Amino acid sequence: MLDKITKMNKNFLIICTALIALSSCVPQRLMEETKAKLSTCETESAAAKKNATELEAKNAEMKETIAKDEKDLAGLKRDTAILGTNLRLLSNKYDKLNLVNDQLLDKYNRMLAGSEKDNAKLSGQLQMTQEQLLKKEDELKALELKLNKQQQDLDALSAELKKREARVNELEEVLRKKDQATADLKKKLQDALMGFEGKGLTITQKNGKVYVSMDESLLFESGKTAVQPKGIEALKNVAKVLEQNADINVLIEGHTDDVPMVGKGEIKDNWDLSVIRATSVTKIILQSSKTEPTRITSAGRGEFFPLDPAKTPEARKKNRRTEIILTPKLDELLKVLGSN
């Protein structure tokens, strides 16, 4: 989970970096606005990373505590069994001592008429037996108290363990629903883009996200930022799916190859090209649906995240792409963690 949030944080930082890169060619007022946005991005990134670290730490701490509780529970059960056995042994000894005491008392009564020496001996034996009996009674009472205390501890530990297991089960259920929502989203996109898959468009699911990757040949002419008609058609289909799934965050990334671009005017290098292309895709999605703009983030990656690092025409063609990355919101998971 931490890796997922970290990637999202990196995306924020990259957006902010792109905004700084643009600041060199805009008026002072826009530069100040860009710096303000950069500060906001850095603050949100740090908060998200801190939140992710705390969530991961809570989850690890809970699992570690449950493991320790289970170990303690097993130890208490083992100790309880041993104490139960000792209790039964002491009870048997207690019964036997009672029997011996009765026998000695009977013998003592029958020997009262005998010699004083024999009477003294019997009296000593009787006193010793009674002392032993009292000692065993005290041991038995102490053992019963200890057994009752351990049974109370065992009951309390079992209750706490069940409570924590319920929390873990709740978290696992939320994660299962998130994974299922991601799989359902992928299926909806595959159905909506059936005619485009394998024709410059791929749909994959990894790390809890759905990636819609569109080749440059599907969207743009070489070095251009205006989306071609066939690309617009595909993006409209994506927009319909996004409109119907409001609990999905959207990141649109533009990628170029590693061939330096030296341009004039609006597009000066690969950074400008990737950013403007991502923005062009974003605008088409917003114009083609009622998707909330607050759900979408546009980012330019330039040539720095290639799919294939080879310096061949085939590799460079593969790297010239636009990716639409869809991530289910984590509000429900955060709510569960916050309640714990």
GIFEN-V383399 format. One record per backbone hydrogen bond with DSSP energy under -1.0 kcal/mol. NH is the residue of the N-H (numbers start at 1). CO is the residue of the C=O. Records with the same first field share a line. If there is no record, write none. Layout:
NH = CO  CO
This chain:
5 = 1
6 = 2
7 = 3
8 = 4
9 = 5
10 = 6
11 = 7
12 = 8
13 = 9
14 = 10
15 = 11
16 = 12
17 = 13
18 = 14
19 = 15
20 = 16
21 = 17
22 = 18
25 = 22
26 = 23
31 = 27
32 = 28
33 = 29
34 = 30
35 = 31
36 = 32
37 = 33
38 = 34
39 = 35
40 = 36
41 = 37
42 = 38
43 = 39
44 = 40
45 = 41
46 = 42
47 = 43
48 = 44
49 = 45
50 = 46
51 = 47
52 = 48
53 = 49
54 = 50
55 = 51
56 = 52
57 = 53
58 = 54
59 = 55
60 = 56
61 = 57
62 = 58
63 = 59
64 = 60
65 = 61
66 = 62
67 = 63
68 = 64
69 = 65
70 = 66
71 = 67
72 = 68
73 = 69
74 = 70
75 = 71
76 = 72
77 = 73
78 = 74
79 = 75
80 = 76
81 = 77
82 = 78
83 = 79
84 = 80
85 = 81
86 = 82
87 = 83
88 = 84
89 = 85
90 = 86
91 = 87
92 = 88
93 = 89
94 = 90
95 = 91
96 = 92
97 = 93
98 = 94
99 = 95
100 = 96
101 = 97
102 = 98
103 = 99
104 = 100
105 = 101
106 = 102
107 = 103
108 = 104
109 = 105
110 = 106
111 = 107
114 = 111
119 = 115
120 = 116
121 = 117
122 = 118
123 = 119
124 = 120
125 = 121
126 = 122
127 = 123
128 = 124
129 = 125
130 = 126
131 = 127
132 = 128
133 = 129
134 = 130
135 = 131
136 = 132
137 = 133
138 = 134
139 = 135
140 = 136
141 = 137
142 = 138
143 = 139
144 = 140
145 = 141
146 = 142
147 = 143
148 = 144
149 = 145
150 = 146
151 = 147
152 = 148
153 = 149
154 = 150
155 = 151
156 = 152
157 = 153
158 = 154
159 = 155
160 = 156
161 = 157
162 = 158
163 = 159
164 = 160
165 = 161
166 = 162
167 = 163
168 = 164
169 = 165
170 = 166
171 = 167
172 = 168
173 = 169
174 = 170
175 = 171
176 = 172
177 = 173
178 = 174
179 = 175
180 = 176
181 = 177
182 = 178
183 = 179
184 = 180
185 = 181
186 = 182
187 = 183
188 = 184
189 = 185
190 = 186
191 = 187
192 = 188
193 = 189
196 = 193
197 = 193
198 = 201
199 = 196
202 = 213
204 = 211
206 = 209
209 = 206
210 = 326
211 = 204
212 = 324
213 = 202
214 = 322
215 = 200
216 = 320
218 = 215
219 = 215
220 = 216
224 = 221
228 = 219
232 = 228
233 = 229
234 = 230
235 = 231
236 = 232
237 = 233
238 = 234
239 = 235
240 = 236
241 = 237
242 = 238
243 = 239
244 = 240
249 = 327
250 = 295
251 = 325
252 = 297
253 = 323
254 = 299
255 = 321
256 = 302
263 = 268
273 = 269
274 = 270
275 = 271
276 = 272
277 = 273
278 = 274
279 = 275
280 = 276
281 = 277
282 = 278
283 = 279
284 = 280
285 = 281
286 = 282
287 = 283
288 = 284
295 = 292
296 = 293
297 = 250
299 = 252
301 = 254
304 = 301
316 = 312
317 = 313
318 = 314
319 = 315
320 = 316
321 = 319
322 = 214
323 = 253
324 = 212
325 = 251
326 = 210
327 = 249
329 = 247
334 = 330
335 = 331
336 = 332
337 = 333
338 = 334
339 = 335
